[in-house]
């Protein structure tokens, strides 16, 4: 039996970091995906392979450990935590294929986690729905990172553009806000767990300064929600630019990220900002009518992806 599953990457439009402190956020699934295939091992060992990134390891799932065969560790922790929670530790082969750059701020860990759990549930014939899958995937991310927002795994599970309120109520945008986006990403990968902890430490050291900034980021997200519902692209772009300034204040932007942000704006983007945890990773640029110009400007120094939002969430099936 072979179980296969895939899940989309995501981009956060508004609310990264502040969402950890119960402020609202807006994020959308994009048309880049992680694909997981699980089948019975031909040996007595469990093996994980990710040929796209040149990674291979033997998995000791019961101990949450691995023996590195080749490549550099990173995404492996999410695989091991998923196996620990949803696998009987029998020998299996797991293969990851992905067109989501690892560590680029597009929620690669969430996409991989959601796809891995969905494939494991199919492999073991465990019944699940999207609500339970999103919850379980969030628990995996939280176990690995220490502190994690439910937003990434929620979007990778359900797809579409979503608003997460202060009381954790999820609203799916019905309006078709499918403006062209350019994602720029650096060779310096961000570490979500580290960045979340760094912001928490900054907040603890300077509560009277950082707490109002976190609240302001939440208020900005609510303004953005109304702008999206009205399809007011210019307002959304303006709010993206302000949001980037807030991310500067909490210390998650880097020289490389800001370089891409300003290159995008100079080339015609109406809004650009860091997306994701920061410390490396990605920026996102809203650029109706200027996609090629913005992409070319960023690509002079960094890598780019042209993306659009997608309504397609997790997908899984079993082959006998």
Rosetta silent file (secondary structure, phi, psi, omega in degrees, C-alpha in Angstrom):
SEQUENCE: XXXXXXXXXXXXXXXXXXXXXXXXXXXXXXXXXXXXXXXXXXXXXXXXXXXXXXXXXXXXXXXXXXXXXXXXXXXXXXXXXXXXXXXXXXXXXXXXXXXXXXXXXXXXXXXXXXXXXXXXXXXXXXXXXXXXXXXXXXXXXXXXXXXXXXXXXXXXXXXXXXXXXXXXXXXXXXXXXXXXXXXXXXXXXXXXXXXXXXXXXXXXXXXXXXXXXXXXXXXXXXXXXXXXXXXXXXXXXXXXXXXXXXXXXXXXXXXXXXXXXXXXXXXXXXXXXXXXXXXXXXXXXXXXXXXXXXXXXXXXXXXXXXXXXXXXXXXXXXXX
SCORE:     score description
SCORE:     0.000 S_00000001
   1 L     0.000  140.960  178.195    0.000    0.000    0.000 S_00000001
   2 E  -124.256  130.717  175.807    1.136    3.525   -0.821 S_00000001
   3 E  -112.088  133.359  179.336   -0.248    6.662    0.831 S_00000001
   4 E  -128.195  145.123  176.507    0.232   10.051   -0.769 S_00000001
   5 E  -151.668  153.639  174.328   -0.639   13.534    0.420 S_00000001
   6 E  -141.893  155.906  179.608    0.170   17.104   -0.482 S_00000001
   7 E  -147.299  147.905 -176.129   -0.403   20.476    1.151 S_00000001
   8 E   -82.079  154.959  168.156    0.110   24.057   -0.008 S_00000001
   9 E   -73.833  174.354  179.907    2.606   26.609    1.167 S_00000001
  10 E  -141.498  161.001  168.502    1.307   29.851    2.568 S_00000001
  11 E  -129.603  138.825  176.535    2.159   33.477    2.769 S_00000001
  12 E   -91.131  121.865  175.166    1.204   35.735    5.643 S_00000001
  13 E   -79.690  -44.278 -178.010   -0.166   39.052    4.480 S_00000001
  14 E  -147.996  142.877  169.232   -0.590   40.489    7.959 S_00000001
  15 L   106.121    3.654  176.940   -0.066   39.408   11.550 S_00000001
  16 L   -59.757  142.372 -177.706    3.171   37.437   11.708 S_00000001
  17 L    73.449  -50.670  179.985    4.488   37.379   15.280 S_00000001
  18 H   -64.622  -27.280  179.627    1.569   39.377   16.703 S_00000001
  19 H   -63.899  -26.268  177.644   -0.673   36.342   16.069 S_00000001
  20 H   -63.470  -25.723 -178.135    1.368   34.463   18.689 S_00000001
  21 H  -106.955   33.466  172.219   -0.040   36.931   21.234 S_00000001
  22 L    68.557   21.644  170.965   -3.695   36.433   20.210 S_00000001
  23 L   -89.316  159.749 -178.212   -3.831   39.271   17.711 S_00000001
  24 L   -71.419  164.189  178.376   -5.579   38.657   14.347 S_00000001
  25 E  -150.896  156.545  176.082   -3.790   37.597   11.204 S_00000001
  26 E  -128.406  127.980  179.925   -4.473   37.186    7.500 S_00000001
  27 E  -145.928  159.162 -179.895   -2.777   34.490    5.444 S_00000001
  28 E  -141.089  145.426  173.362   -3.371   32.638    2.226 S_00000001
  29 E   -73.197  140.870  178.924   -2.411   29.352    0.636 S_00000001
  30 E  -117.979  166.464 -170.896   -0.307   29.767   -2.498 S_00000001
  31 E   -83.162   46.136  169.433    0.173   27.562   -5.536 S_00000001
  32 E  -128.535  139.510 -169.972    3.372   25.868   -4.320 S_00000001
  33 E  -136.224  158.055  170.456    3.100   22.495   -2.539 S_00000001
  34 E  -107.503  135.876 -176.784    4.864   19.823   -0.487 S_00000001
  35 E  -119.833  129.212  178.822    4.245   16.186   -1.502 S_00000001
  36 E  -118.803  133.114  173.823    4.685   13.196    0.820 S_00000001
  37 E  -122.043  129.813  178.828    4.704    9.517   -0.224 S_00000001
  38 E  -123.876  131.432  175.364    4.692    6.723    2.368 S_00000001
  39 E  -145.188  163.500 -179.647    5.102    3.032    1.633 S_00000001
  40 E   -64.288  137.848 -179.747    6.197   -0.084    3.493 S_00000001
  41 L   -73.683  146.478  176.368    9.958   -0.406    3.784 S_00000001
  42 L   -85.239   -3.709  177.937   11.731   -3.264    2.006 S_00000001
  43 L  -124.338 -167.925  179.257   14.121   -3.504    4.956 S_00000001
  44 L   -96.855   16.780 -179.328   13.781   -3.355    8.724 S_00000001
  45 L  -119.697  150.533  171.577   14.582    0.363    8.756 S_00000001
  46 E   -95.493  129.504 -176.434   12.526    3.511    8.242 S_00000001
  47 E  -123.335  136.182  173.909   14.103    5.855    5.709 S_00000001
  48 E  -113.427  129.828  179.228   13.265    9.475    4.910 S_00000001
  49 E  -127.696  137.784  173.296   14.372   10.932    1.569 S_00000001
  50 E  -133.779   80.746 -173.479   14.065   14.441    0.199 S_00000001
  51 H   -60.704  -28.196 -179.317   15.842   14.314   -3.174 S_00000001
  52 H   -60.881  -31.706 -178.242   14.966   17.946   -4.019 S_00000001
  53 H  -114.274    9.988  176.205   17.248   19.136   -1.219 S_00000001
  54 L    65.395   42.379 -176.783   19.685   16.211   -1.221 S_00000001
  55 E  -119.556  138.661  174.704   18.655   14.888    2.176 S_00000001
  56 E  -151.027  139.828 -179.868   18.420   11.310    3.433 S_00000001
  57 E  -152.892  149.824  169.257   18.240    9.838    6.943 S_00000001
  58 E   -86.147  134.087 -174.835   17.396    6.673    8.805 S_00000001
  59 E  -101.533  128.458  171.866   14.535    7.353   11.217 S_00000001
  60 E  -108.068   77.311 -166.843   14.434    6.088   14.790 S_00000001
  61 H   -64.601  -32.724 -178.314   10.856    7.211   15.272 S_00000001
  62 H   -65.872  -31.431 -179.769   10.314    5.708   18.716 S_00000001
  63 H   -98.771   -0.152 -174.771   13.212    7.766   20.095 S_00000001
  64 L    56.156   41.175  179.930   12.526   10.828   17.892 S_00000001
  65 E  -127.045  169.080  179.065   16.054   10.488   16.561 S_00000001
  66 E  -148.238  157.817  173.885   17.662    9.998   13.174 S_00000001
  67 E  -114.425  113.710 -174.522   20.914    8.861   11.619 S_00000001
  68 E   -70.804  127.990  175.893   21.992   11.287    8.918 S_00000001
  69 E   -96.898  -47.195  174.910   22.962    9.684    5.623 S_00000001
  70 E  -159.874  157.663  179.776   23.427   12.839    3.564 S_00000001
  71 L    92.158 -174.008 -179.872   22.426   16.472    3.519 S_00000001
  72 L  -113.654  137.457  179.924   21.744   18.931    6.326 S_00000001
  73 L   -67.792  159.938 -179.522   19.035   18.478    8.988 S_00000001
  74 L   175.467  -82.744 -178.634   16.160   20.926    9.212 S_00000001
  75 L   -69.141  -15.060 -174.669   12.724   19.727    8.204 S_00000001
  76 H   -59.006  -31.622 -177.828   13.486   16.296    9.694 S_00000001
  77 H   -63.781  -33.922  179.257   12.298   17.333   13.177 S_00000001
  78 H   -72.455  -35.329  176.063    8.758   17.849   11.895 S_00000001
  79 H   -64.156  -47.997 -178.240    8.786   14.437   10.226 S_00000001
  80 H   -63.259  -41.948  179.921    9.965   12.739   13.436 S_00000001
  81 H   -66.283  -38.021  176.594    7.397   14.508   15.617 S_00000001
  82 H   -63.911  -43.857  178.608    4.618   13.557   13.173 S_00000001
  83 H   -62.929  -42.286 -178.173    5.767    9.937   13.186 S_00000001
  84 H   -59.994  -33.517 -175.567    5.945    9.871   16.980 S_00000001
  85 H   -90.813  -23.645 -170.176    2.316   10.992   17.198 S_00000001
  86 H  -131.978    8.616 -175.713    0.724    9.068   14.339 S_00000001
  87 L  -124.724  150.933 -179.234    2.860    6.042   13.458 S_00000001
  88 L   -89.960    7.811  176.233    3.235    2.564   15.001 S_00000001
  89 L    71.768   14.097  172.234    7.016    2.668   14.369 S_00000001
  90 L   -72.327  155.620 -176.657    6.923   -0.122   11.780 S_00000001
  91 L   -65.571  126.447  177.853    9.517    0.243    8.974 S_00000001
  92 E  -139.361  159.461  171.113    8.395    2.657    6.236 S_00000001
  93 E  -108.436  128.625  177.916    9.897    4.679    3.432 S_00000001
  94 E  -119.351  130.661  177.272    8.955    8.371    3.329 S_00000001
  95 E  -122.818  131.231  176.188    9.732   10.597    0.370 S_00000001
  96 E  -109.266  128.032  170.799    9.322   14.371    0.328 S_00000001
  97 E  -125.582  134.985 -173.696    9.077   16.295   -2.905 S_00000001
  98 E  -152.375  142.589  169.062    8.487   20.025   -2.725 S_00000001
  99 L  -109.720   23.587  174.250    8.559   23.214   -4.757 S_00000001
 100 L  -102.518  114.222  179.376    8.416   25.232   -1.520 S_00000001
 101 L   -59.222  126.118 -179.204   11.890   26.580   -0.671 S_00000001
 102 L   -66.308  133.459  177.849   12.821   25.333    2.812 S_00000001
 103 L    73.022   17.509 -175.339   13.261   28.152    5.325 S_00000001
 104 L   -93.967    1.309 -179.278   11.958   30.757    2.887 S_00000001
 105 L    86.835    7.564  179.517    9.098   32.015    5.061 S_00000001
 106 L   -98.797   18.031  176.478    6.423   30.304    2.981 S_00000001
 107 L    72.477   37.937 -179.054    5.441   27.849    5.705 S_00000001
 108 H   -60.885  -39.273 -178.615    7.431   24.902    4.379 S_00000001
 109 H   -65.447  -38.196  178.911    7.373   23.184    7.789 S_00000001
 110 H   -67.980  -43.704  179.344    3.587   23.511    8.029 S_00000001
 111 H   -61.170  -43.332  179.405    3.054   22.194    4.496 S_00000001
 112 H   -66.691  -42.406 -179.242    5.345   19.239    5.185 S_00000001
 113 H   -63.541  -47.471 -179.715    3.739   18.546    8.573 S_00000001
 114 H   -61.816  -45.882 -179.505    0.171   18.649    7.246 S_00000001
 115 H   -65.095  -39.550 -179.954    1.057   16.448    4.269 S_00000001
 116 H   -64.332  -47.657  179.585    2.993   13.971    6.461 S_00000001
 117 H   -63.034  -43.264  179.405    0.171   13.576    8.992 S_00000001
 118 H   -61.102  -42.067  179.010   -2.452   13.215    6.248 S_00000001
 119 H   -66.940  -40.481  177.818   -0.352   10.525    4.534 S_00000001
 120 H   -63.551  -42.959  179.071    0.229    8.713    7.845 S_00000001
 121 H   -62.987  -39.353  176.607   -3.480    8.749    8.671 S_00000001
 122 H   -65.596  -43.452 -177.603   -4.225    7.324    5.214 S_00000001
 123 H   -61.141  -39.065 -178.270   -1.490    4.707    5.585 S_00000001
 124 L   -96.922    6.278  179.692   -2.895    3.525    8.926 S_00000001
 125 L    56.599   42.874  176.905   -6.539    3.974    7.901 S_00000001
 126 L   -94.498  127.291 -179.440   -7.121    6.511   10.682 S_00000001
 127 L   -72.490  139.944  178.332  -10.212    8.646   10.187 S_00000001
 128 L  -155.516  161.226  171.701   -9.652   12.390   10.232 S_00000001
 129 L  -129.354  177.280 -175.075  -11.136   15.644    9.035 S_00000001
 130 H   -65.024  -35.434 -179.552   -9.583   19.004    8.260 S_00000001
 131 H   -63.392  -47.758 -179.031  -10.339   20.411   11.699 S_00000001
 132 H   -68.713  -35.968  179.451   -8.585   17.562   13.519 S_00000001
 133 H   -65.297  -44.243  178.952   -5.706   17.543   11.013 S_00000001
 134 H   -61.504  -40.627  178.954   -5.075   21.274   11.430 S_00000001
 135 H   -63.970  -48.064 -177.903   -5.101   20.838   15.218 S_00000001
 136 H   -63.631  -39.893  179.420   -2.720   17.872   15.161 S_00000001
 137 H   -65.963  -37.464  176.382   -0.338   19.629   12.776 S_00000001
 138 H   -63.581  -38.944  178.366   -0.287   22.679   15.039 S_00000001
 139 H   -62.729  -37.087  177.015    0.607   20.427   17.978 S_00000001
 140 H   -64.153  -49.171 -179.315    3.552   19.075   15.978 S_00000001
 141 H   -61.634  -38.374 -179.380    4.814   22.564   15.136 S_00000001
 142 H   -66.723  -39.207  178.910    4.396   23.664   18.740 S_00000001
 143 H   -64.273  -37.430 -177.787    6.346   20.652   19.995 S_00000001
 144 H   -78.435  -42.250 -171.651    9.208   21.382   17.600 S_00000001
 145 H   -92.676  -19.175 -175.373    9.297   25.180   17.884 S_00000001
 146 L    91.825  -54.298  174.386    8.249   25.679   21.508 S_00000001
 147 L  -130.160  129.779 -178.709    5.836   28.491   20.558 S_00000001
 148 L  -149.025  141.267  173.976    3.851   28.339   17.319 S_00000001
 149 L   -79.901  147.861  175.994    0.856   30.044   15.779 S_00000001
 150 L   -76.587   -3.111 -170.078   -1.930   27.801   14.449 S_00000001
 151 H   -65.273  -47.408 -175.434   -2.107   29.954   11.315 S_00000001
 152 H   -59.783  -49.597 -177.517    0.406   28.166    9.074 S_00000001
 153 H   -69.229  -31.101  176.909   -1.022   24.687    9.596 S_00000001
 154 H   -62.877  -48.198 -178.266   -4.569   26.021    9.338 S_00000001
 155 H   -67.824  -41.252  179.259   -3.929   27.558    5.924 S_00000001
 156 H   -64.635  -27.813  179.209   -1.999   24.535    4.645 S_00000001
 157 H   -79.405  -49.544 -172.124   -4.926   22.328    5.657 S_00000001
 158 H   -89.973  -29.224 -173.166   -7.860   24.371    4.383 S_00000001
 159 L    75.998  179.917  177.483   -6.360   26.424    1.562 S_00000001
 160 L    78.027 -176.057  177.987   -7.762   29.788    0.499 S_00000001
 161 E  -102.805  126.289 -173.316   -7.342   33.209    2.085 S_00000001
 162 E  -129.897  153.366  174.250   -8.264   33.263    5.764 S_00000001
 163 E  -116.495  127.595  177.826   -8.674   35.700    8.642 S_00000001
 164 E  -108.915  116.047 -174.574   -7.893   34.507   12.151 S_00000001
 165 L   -79.977  174.680  179.621   -9.588   36.669   14.783 S_00000001
 166 L   -62.302  -30.683  179.077   -8.381   37.529   18.269 S_00000001
 167 L   -95.585   20.231  174.829  -10.587   34.768   19.711 S_00000001
 168 L    69.361   18.476  174.471   -9.188   32.246   17.193 S_00000001
 169 L   -80.033  133.859 -177.558  -12.299   32.218   15.033 S_00000001
 170 E   -99.628  128.593  174.925  -11.457   31.422   11.429 S_00000001
 171 E  -120.736  129.825  176.802  -13.153   33.269    8.579 S_00000001
 172 E   -93.709  124.382  178.478  -12.589   32.319    4.965 S_00000001
 173 L   -65.348  127.864  177.610  -12.620   35.284    2.613 S_00000001
 174 L   -90.859  -20.250  178.053  -15.272   34.782   -0.049 S_00000001
 175 L   -70.124  144.265 -178.654  -14.063   37.705   -2.117 S_00000001
 176 L   -88.673   84.041  179.648  -11.659   36.736   -4.907 S_00000001
 177 L   -92.841   78.464 -172.542   -8.575   38.723   -3.881 S_00000001
 178 L  -111.634   47.289  178.368   -6.262   37.176   -6.425 S_00000001
 179 L   -67.148  149.274  179.170   -3.827   39.995   -7.047 S_00000001
 180 L   -69.291  138.717 -178.385   -0.436   38.997   -8.487 S_00000001
 181 E  -126.997  145.784  170.926    2.287   38.555   -5.894 S_00000001
 182 E  -118.791  128.543  175.167    6.040   38.226   -6.100 S_00000001
 183 E  -103.920  128.034  174.195    7.886   36.455   -3.310 S_00000001
 184 E  -109.662  137.912  179.089   11.550   37.239   -2.874 S_00000001
 185 E  -140.878  149.274 -175.132   13.741   35.010   -0.728 S_00000001
 186 L   -98.438  170.824  175.239   17.358   35.000    0.344 S_00000001
 187 L   -77.898  -13.386  177.410   19.916   32.254    0.703 S_00000001
 188 L   -87.279  111.338 -177.100   19.871   33.012    4.425 S_00000001
 189 L   -82.489  141.640  175.476   17.111   30.845    5.889 S_00000001
 190 L   -82.494  155.405  175.487   15.057   32.008    8.829 S_00000001
 191 L  -116.251  103.980 -172.742   14.580   29.908   11.962 S_00000001
 192 H   -58.399  -47.422 -178.287   10.959   30.302   13.057 S_00000001
 193 H   -59.224  -43.963 -179.660   11.442   28.913   16.547 S_00000001
 194 H   -65.375  -43.525 -177.445   14.428   31.162   17.242 S_00000001
 195 H   -66.241  -39.881  177.729   12.729   34.286   15.894 S_00000001
 196 H   -61.793  -41.928  178.860    9.572   33.691   17.930 S_00000001
 197 H   -67.631  -38.706  179.263   11.691   33.291   21.059 S_00000001
 198 H   -62.839  -42.476  178.378   13.738   36.394   20.239 S_00000001
 199 H   -65.393  -40.933  178.172   10.581   38.509   19.910 S_00000001
 200 H   -60.551  -43.094  179.186    9.235   37.067   23.153 S_00000001
 201 H   -65.423  -41.521  177.217   12.465   37.981   24.950 S_00000001
 202 H   -61.381  -43.075  179.253   12.423   41.504   23.487 S_00000001
 203 H   -62.603  -41.546  179.924    8.812   41.880   24.588 S_00000001
 204 H   -67.823  -33.644 -179.977    9.643   40.699   28.110 S_00000001
 205 H   -76.967  -29.599 -174.611   12.559   43.135   28.376 S_00000001
 206 L  -133.503   57.848 -172.860   10.583   46.106   27.002 S_00000001
 207 H   -60.408  -36.962 -176.952    6.877   45.440   27.660 S_00000001
 208 H   -71.323  -19.846  177.122    5.761   49.094   27.666 S_00000001
 209 H   -93.398  -48.712 -171.794    7.274   49.600   24.218 S_00000001
 210 H   -79.032  -34.990  179.837    6.629   46.295   22.474 S_00000001
 211 H   -57.578  -45.587  176.402    3.135   45.508   23.821 S_00000001
 212 H   -63.344  -31.486  177.415    1.587   48.584   22.118 S_00000001
 213 H   -66.532  -42.806  178.254    3.367   47.637   18.880 S_00000001
 214 H   -61.170  -42.873  178.094    1.872   44.143   19.019 S_00000001
 215 H   -63.959  -41.728  178.780   -1.591   45.657   19.594 S_00000001
 216 H   -62.998  -36.514  176.996   -1.077   48.100   16.712 S_00000001
 217 H   -63.245  -36.885  176.618   -0.170   45.208   14.422 S_00000001
 218 H   -66.843  -42.338  178.403   -3.484   43.601   15.348 S_00000001
 219 H   -63.605  -40.631  178.165   -5.421   46.788   14.635 S_00000001
 220 H   -60.242  -40.662  179.406   -3.645   47.124   11.284 S_00000001
 221 H   -61.586  -39.124  178.757   -4.689   43.574   10.379 S_00000001
 222 H   -67.085  -37.064  174.327   -8.325   44.436   11.020 S_00000001
 223 H   -63.726  -39.142 -179.846   -8.042   47.487    8.751 S_00000001
 224 H   -64.787  -36.882  177.977   -6.503   45.227    6.113 S_00000001
 225 H   -56.640  -46.129 -179.854   -9.422   42.816    6.384 S_00000001
 226 H   -65.951  -38.232  179.183  -11.836   45.594    5.420 S_00000001
 227 H   -65.082  -39.248  178.338   -9.591   46.713    2.560 S_00000001
 228 H   -65.192  -43.429  179.794   -9.448   43.159    1.175 S_00000001
 229 H   -61.094  -29.633  178.659  -13.239   42.832    1.344 S_00000001
 230 L   -90.711   -2.115 -175.007  -13.471   46.052   -0.680 S_00000001
 231 L    55.999   37.259  179.712  -10.711   44.883   -3.061 S_00000001
 232 L   -88.769   83.993 -175.161   -8.884   48.117   -2.285 S_00000001
 233 H   -59.996  -39.702 -177.970   -5.436   47.035   -3.459 S_00000001
 234 H   -63.564  -39.581  178.283   -3.847   50.424   -2.826 S_00000001
 235 H   -67.588  -41.907  177.395   -4.961   50.423    0.813 S_00000001
 236 H   -59.097  -44.101  178.931   -3.740   46.861    1.269 S_00000001
 237 H   -61.618  -43.686  178.821   -0.371   47.885   -0.177 S_00000001
 238 H   -60.036  -42.906 -179.494   -0.125   50.903    2.125 S_00000001
 239 H   -68.998  -33.646  174.504   -0.861   48.734    5.157 S_00000001
 240 H   -59.917  -42.687 -179.229    1.756   46.182    4.044 S_00000001
 241 H   -64.587  -41.161  177.265    4.356   48.958    4.037 S_00000001
 242 H   -64.235  -42.865 -179.286    3.369   50.067    7.537 S_00000001
 243 H   -59.433  -37.211  178.630    3.433   46.453    8.732 S_00000001
 244 H   -61.768  -37.945  177.024    7.003   46.102    7.485 S_00000001
 245 H   -62.293  -40.397  177.066    7.952   49.023    9.721 S_00000001
 246 H   -62.538  -39.717  179.497    6.425   47.272   12.739 S_00000001
 247 H   -65.905  -29.958  172.007    8.441   44.149   11.927 S_00000001
 248 H   -62.393  -44.361 -177.090   11.540   46.349   11.968 S_00000001
 249 H   -59.672  -40.260 -176.613   10.624   47.528   15.463 S_00000001
 250 L   -88.190    5.052  166.208   10.384   43.980   16.841 S_00000001
 251 L    83.454   22.515 -176.383   13.739   43.089   15.328 S_00000001
 252 L  -103.461   -8.704  177.763   12.927   40.390   12.770 S_00000001
 253 L   -81.425  156.390  176.655   13.957   42.188    9.576 S_00000001
 254 L  -127.278  169.366  177.854   17.431   41.850    8.098 S_00000001
 255 H   -57.253  -43.111 -178.309   19.466   43.859    5.636 S_00000001
 256 H   -64.264  -42.931  179.861   18.679   41.313    2.922 S_00000001
 257 H   -63.935  -46.371 -179.390   14.935   41.391    3.590 S_00000001
 258 H   -66.331  -34.589  175.729   14.765   45.181    3.613 S_00000001
 259 H   -58.634  -45.764  179.385   16.849   45.329    0.426 S_00000001
 260 H   -65.309  -40.756  179.665   14.251   43.171   -1.342 S_00000001
 261 H   -58.394  -47.920 -176.734   11.372   45.205    0.118 S_00000001
 262 H   -76.522  -31.797  172.627   12.762   48.501   -1.172 S_00000001
 263 H   -61.074  -41.054  179.466   13.851   47.065   -4.515 S_00000001
 264 H   -64.184  -44.820 -178.949   10.262   45.866   -4.988 S_00000001
 265 H   -64.802  -41.821 -179.843    8.779   49.257   -4.115 S_00000001
 266 H   -65.108  -25.751  179.960   11.157   51.118   -6.403 S_00000001
 267 L   -88.872   -1.000  174.647   10.152   48.789   -9.256 S_00000001
 268 L   119.161    1.545  176.598    6.459   49.536   -8.813 S_00000001
 269 L   -66.096  135.747  179.317    5.106   47.327   -6.013 S_00000001
 270 L   -84.903  -11.506  175.140    2.288   49.121   -4.193 S_00000001
 271 E  -160.508  140.711  176.116    3.124   47.202   -1.026 S_00000001
 272 E  -153.803  145.536 -176.167    5.974   44.993    0.168 S_00000001
 273 E  -162.697  161.439  168.747    6.954   43.519    3.500 S_00000001
 274 E   -61.952  141.491  174.480    8.681   40.648    5.222 S_00000001
 275 E  -125.578  135.178 -177.656    6.438   37.597    5.342 S_00000001
 276 L    95.009 -160.849 -169.967    6.869   34.858    7.904 S_00000001
 277 L   -72.596  -24.169 -176.911    9.147   34.759   10.909 S_00000001
 278 L    84.778 -166.371 -176.730   11.949   36.918    9.524 S_00000001
 279 L    71.719   17.518 -167.802   15.630   36.619   10.370 S_00000001
 280 L   129.693 -173.954  176.436   16.078   35.547    6.756 S_00000001
 281 L    92.596 -127.982 -163.672   13.507   33.988    4.475 S_00000001
 282 E  -126.721  158.408  163.804   11.031   35.944    2.385 S_00000001
 283 E  -121.964  159.510  176.359    9.348   39.160    1.480 S_00000001
 284 E  -125.732  137.971 -178.196    6.087   39.493   -0.384 S_00000001
 285 E  -124.241  129.969  176.013    5.279   42.229   -2.886 S_00000001
 286 E   -94.213  116.996 -168.672    1.813   43.212   -4.135 S_00000001
 287 L  -145.118   61.174  176.975    2.339   44.411   -7.672 S_00000001
 288 L   -58.440  128.139  179.511   -0.686   44.502   -9.997 S_00000001
 289 L    79.436   -1.892 -176.195    0.506   45.404  -13.484 S_00000001
 290 L  -133.972   25.468 -173.947    4.168   45.331  -12.425 S_00000001
 291 H   -59.482  -50.535 -176.583    4.922   41.656  -11.822 S_00000001
 292 H   -65.028  -41.764  179.622    7.798   41.325  -14.265 S_00000001
 293 H   -61.369  -44.665 -179.143    9.383   44.636  -13.271 S_00000001
 294 H   -68.082  -43.713  179.422    9.253   43.762   -9.563 S_00000001
 295 H   -60.197  -43.181 -179.294   10.450   40.193  -10.141 S_00000001
 296 H   -67.020  -36.528 -179.617   13.408   41.416  -12.200 S_00000001
 297 H   -66.431  -43.135  179.272   14.352   44.039   -9.627 S_00000001
 298 H   -69.192  -38.443 -174.654   14.438   41.522   -6.774 S_00000001
 299 H   -68.543  -10.733  176.353   16.163   38.879   -8.903 S_00000001
 300 L   -61.945  -33.444 -177.577   19.218   41.095   -9.378 S_00000001
 301 L  -120.950  -21.180 -170.558   20.375   40.078   -5.897 S_00000001
 302 L  -137.996 -179.877 -179.347   17.992   37.384   -4.650 S_00000001
 303 E   -95.153  154.844 -177.657   15.672   34.571   -5.723 S_00000001
 304 E  -135.922  155.936  168.647   12.014   35.042   -6.655 S_00000001
 305 E  -134.411  136.660  171.273    8.769   33.145   -7.050 S_00000001
 306 E   -95.999  123.247 -174.998    5.652   34.425   -8.767 S_00000001
 307 E  -132.605  162.268  170.405    2.642   33.146   -6.833 S_00000001
 308 L  -136.731  158.233  175.958   -1.095   33.491   -6.534 S_00000001
 309 E   -68.841  149.828  177.980   -3.483   32.473   -3.816 S_00000001
 310 L  -132.787  145.599  177.617   -5.162   29.088   -4.198 S_00000001
 311 L   -86.004   -7.382 -176.020   -8.311   27.630   -2.687 S_00000001
 312 L   -80.604  119.522  178.787   -6.873   24.103   -2.798 S_00000001
 313 L   -97.300 -144.050 -177.997   -5.873   22.804    0.623 S_00000001
 314 L   -65.616  147.135  177.757   -4.593   19.396    1.725 S_00000001
 315 E  -138.609  138.330 -179.416   -5.157   16.421   -0.564 S_00000001
 316 E  -152.952  152.596  176.670   -4.558   12.736    0.245 S_00000001
 317 E  -162.115  167.224 -179.229   -5.294    9.258   -1.050 S_00000001
 318 E  -119.031  139.097  175.056   -4.253    5.608   -0.818 S_00000001
 319 E  -115.303  123.003 -179.279   -3.067    3.353   -3.620 S_00000001
 320 L   -77.435    0.000    0.000   -3.439   -0.398   -3.049 S_00000001
